[in-house]
């Protein structure tokens, strides 16, 4: 009984974690790495910091992305 309850709690916690990561776009780097490795196997995969810099630069260059307040 206790084991079944722990499994349910674990599954719910995993779902909440996934949802929050998708909502905040925390998982964008992992998706990007997967994309590069699958579609461009010879390309160099940037580290997390370089990826975030490219992403920020792209968002700031595109007026449709809105503006950053801070």
N, C-alpha and C positions, 0 to 999 in steps of 0.2 A: 504493500500500500504506500509506504513512505517513498519507495523507489519510483513508483508511478507518478507521485506528486512532484518529486524532484525533476523528473523528465519533462513534465508539463511546464513547470516553472522555468526550466532551462530553455525549452523551446520558445516560450513566450519572451523571455529575456533576450534570446537570440533574434527574435523577430523585431523587438523594440530597438535593439542595437542596429540591425540592418536598416530599419525605417529612419532612424535618426541620422545615420551615416549618409543615406541617400538624400534625405531632406536638406542636410547641411552641405552636401556635395563633398563630403570627406572622402568618399570612395572614388573620386574622379581620377586620382593618380593611378590606382590599381586598374581601373578600366583602361586608362591610356597605355599603361605598360602592357596589358594583355593585347590591346589593339596593335601596338608597334611590333610586339613579338610574333603575332600571328600574320599580320599583313605586310610587314617590312622586316623580315628576319635579319637582314644585313645592317639595318640602321642601328645606331647607338641609342640606347635608352637614356634619357637625361635623368639626373637624380631628382629627388623630390623638390629640392629648393629651386633648381633650374626650371622644373615643370611649373611650379607656382609662379615664378617670375614671368615665364612665357604666357601663362594664363592671365595674369594680371595685366600685362602689357596689351594683350589681345582685347581684353574687356575694356580697358581705358581708351583704346584706339577706335572702338566701335561705338558710335553714339547711341545705337539701338540698345546697347547693354545697360543704359542708365548711367548714373554717376555714383561714385563712391563718396560717402560723406566723411570718412575718416581713414 
